Amino acid sequence: MIPAPFEYRRAGSVDEAVRLLAEHGDDARLLAGGHSLLPALRLRQAAPAVLVDVGRLSELAYVRDLGDHLAVGALTRHCDLERSAAVAADAPLVAHAAGLVGDPQVRNRGTLGGSLAHADPAADLAVAVLALGATLVARGPAGEREIAAADFFVDRHRSALAGDEMLTEVRLPKAAGVPWSYQRVSRRAQDWATVAVAAVGAAGGSAPVVVALAGMGPVPLRASAVEQALAAGEPVSGAAAGADHGTAPPSDVLAGAGYRRHLARVLVRRALESLAEPPNLGSTAT
């Protein structure tokens, strides 16, 4: 299909982008890499009156070591996350997840901020930043505000960003040496995850194990029942049996809700088992 008519504006700075968003309100959408927005435009699932292109704002493409966390600009591309030595060392879960997004063409254009702001409940990077407890920084006319990853995803394709705000930075707590695992099932390698599980931590460690799920509801979500069972001393098999508790998986062309519940239990068990085994990671794609 052909997109509905729109006005194209290229922002020369973050401030200009925010000003254009404030000026046009709900009629404006940001364009970064475009891999999520452009298909929606063609299908007329989105029909903004104004398209604000921020893809060339190099000021938002960076990875910086700020001591206790990595600051990652929202326009950092997936390929740069995948290849970053700093991300591989201090947030390897994110580097791994970035390498699973789409294909090389998508990873060379798609951005971290664009993926997170799109708020797809099956997105690899969304569930990774949720598991790590990242902080997302938004800028609007009133200035900057910080949003916890757990509060950022509101509904399917809807984030906590206000209409006049843009995501500018993602702050990743350093997790060097912390066991992690990423388990994923998809119909094809380039597809969205049917179900994915990100687990961080070690049973009996100083910090509780965090388990996050993708594809099990309208937003990426924490597997609270699993985390509570592990904290209470449940064995892995028992904890994983509750992986789908409190979830609302959809039934669609990829899988039925019942199959997704089964996948969640299996993948959580695999993730928890792999946390105790070097190299503390795993990825399954079928």
N, C-alpha and C positions, 0 to 999 in steps of 0.2 A: 504494500500500500504506500501511498504518498503522504508524508506528514502534513498536518494542518499548517497554514501560513504562520510564520512567526518573524519577529524582528531579531536580528542578530547583533549582539554587542560584545566587543572584546574588551575585557577589563585590563587596564594597565597596572593595577595594583590591588592589593587586598582591600584597601579603603574604598577604591572605586567599585569593586565588586559588591561590597556591603552597601554602598550608597545606591547602586542600581537595584539591589534586592529590596531595600527599604522603599525606593521610589515606586517600584512596580508590584510589590507585595506578592500575593499568591499567583499572579500572572507570570512570574519570572521563575526560571530554573537555571541552575548552574550546570555548565558543561565542562568536564575535565577530560578524561580519556574517552568517554562516550559509549563504552561497550554495553552499559546497561540502559542509558537514556535513549540512544539512537534507535534501538529496536522498539522501545516503547513509543517513540515518536512515529515510527513507520506504522505501527499497529494502532495508533491513535489512542493508546492507553494513557498517554500524556499529551497534552496540547497546550503548552505554555504560549503566551503571547510574546514573551521576550526570552531569548536564550542568551545567557551571560557566559561567555567563554573565559574560563580561568586557567585553561590548560598550559598557558605559556608563563605563568607566574613562577619563575624559577626561585623566588624567595621562599616558596613553600616546598621545595624539594631538597631535603637534607636528612641526615642522621647525625645527631650530636650526643656525645657522652656528657651527661650532666651530673656525674657522681653516682647517685643512687638510682638513676633511671636513664633511659635513652629517650631523647626527644626526636620524634620523626615527623617531618613536615607532611601535611596532608596530600601534597602532590608528588610525594615520593612514589615512583612507579614500582609495580610488583617485581620486575626484574632486578631493580636496584635493592629491594628488600632481600630478595633471594640471594644476591651476591655479596651483600654487605658483610664485611668481617666483623663489625661491631654487633650487628644483629645476630649473626651466627654464634658469636661468643656469649652474648648477654641475654638474648631473647630467641633462642634457636627454634622454639615452637613457631614463631612468626615467620622466620626465614623459611622453614619447612612448608608452612601453609601457603606462603606466597608462591612457592614453586609448584603448587598444585592448581593454581588458578588458570583455567582455560588452557590455551596453547601459547607458544612463544610470542605470536603476534599480539595476543591479548595482554600478556604480561609486559610487553614492551610499551604499551600505551595506557593500560589501566593503572589507576592510582589507589593508594591505600584509603585516602579520604573519600574518593568516589565510591569505593566498595562499601565502606562503613555507612556513609550517608544514604546509600541505596537501601540499606536495612533489609537485605534478603535473609530470611531465617535459615537458609541453607549455605550461606557464604562461609568459606574456609577462614578468611581473615577475621570475620566477625566473631566466630566462636573462639578463635585463638586469643584475641584481645580480651574477651570476656573471661576466659580461663586464667589469664595472667593478671586480671584486675587492673587493666589499663585505665588511664584517665584521658578523656578527650577534651580538647580545648576548642571552644566556639568563639567567633568574633562577630559582634553585631554593632549597631549604632551606639549602644551603651557601653561598649568595651568588650573585654574577654570574660568568659566564665568557664569553669571546669565542670565536666559531667562524667561521673563514674560510668564505666562501660556497662555495669549492671542496670543503669538508669537510662542509657542512651537509646536502646532499642525498645520502641513503644508498641509497635504493631507491624504487621507485614508491610514492608516498604514504607514505614513511617518511623522517623527518629525523633529524638527530643529537641532537634534543632528548630528554632523559631523561623518563621518565613523570611526574616531579615538577617539571619545568621548564616555563616559558613563555617565549616570545620576547617581549622587551620593547623592543628598539631595533635599527635597522639603520643602520650607519655607512657612508656613501657617500663614497669619495674624490672630491675635487673634480676635475672634468674640463672646466672652462670652456675653450673654444677648442680642445679636442682633437677631431679628426674622429671621427665615429661614423656608423654606419648600422644600420638595423633592417629586415630583409627578412622577409616573412611570407606564407605561403599558408594559407588556411583555406577550408573549404567554404562557410561563410557568415560574414558580418562578425562575428557574436556568438560564433562557435564557437571552441573551443580551436584553436591553430595545428596544422595538419597537420605543417608544419616551419617553424621560424623561425630566423633567424640574426642575432646581435648582434655587430657588429664595432666595435672601438675602437682608434684609433691611426692612424698614417700610415707607410707603407713608407719606410724610410730615416730615420725620426725617431729621437729620442733614446731612446724606449721602444719595445719590440716591439709589433707589432699583436696584439691579442687577438681571437680569434674563438670565439664560443660558440654551441652548437646546442640547440634545443628540438625534441622529437618524434623524436629519433634514438636513443633508448635508454631505460632505466628511470629515468634522471635527466637533468637538463640537464647538458651536458658541453662541455668545451673541444675544439675541433678542432685537436688537437696537431699532426697531420700538416701542416695548412695553415700554422700558426704557424711550424713548423720550416722549411718550404719557403720562406716569405717571408724568414725570418731568413737563409737561405742564399743569398738573391738570386734565387730563382725568380720568373718573371713571374707575374702574376695568374692567367692561364689555367692554367698548370702547377700552381700552388699549389691552386687551386680544384678541380682534378681529384682531389685526395686528400681532399676534404671528408668523405667517408663512411668513411675508413679508421679502424678501431678503434671503429666504432659498431655498435649492435645494434638497428636500427629495427624496430618491431613491424609486423605486418600486422593491420589491424582494419577496421571498417566505413568508416573515413575514407580509408584508402589501404593499399596493399601495401608491403612492405618495399622492394621494388625501386624503386617510384615515389618513396618517401621518399629513397632514396639519390640518385636523379636530382635531386630537388628540392634536396637539400643542396648538390650540386655547382653547380647553377644559381644558387641564392640566395647562396651564398658568393661566387661570381664577381661577381654584381651588387653585393653589399655591398662587396667590395674595390674594385671600379671606382668606386663612389660615394664612397668615402672621399676620393678626390682631387678630387672635383667639388663645388663649392658647391651646396646648403647642407649637404653632408656627411650627408645622411640619405635614407632611402628606405623605403617600406613598400608591400608588395604583398599584396593580399588578394583571393582568387578563390574 
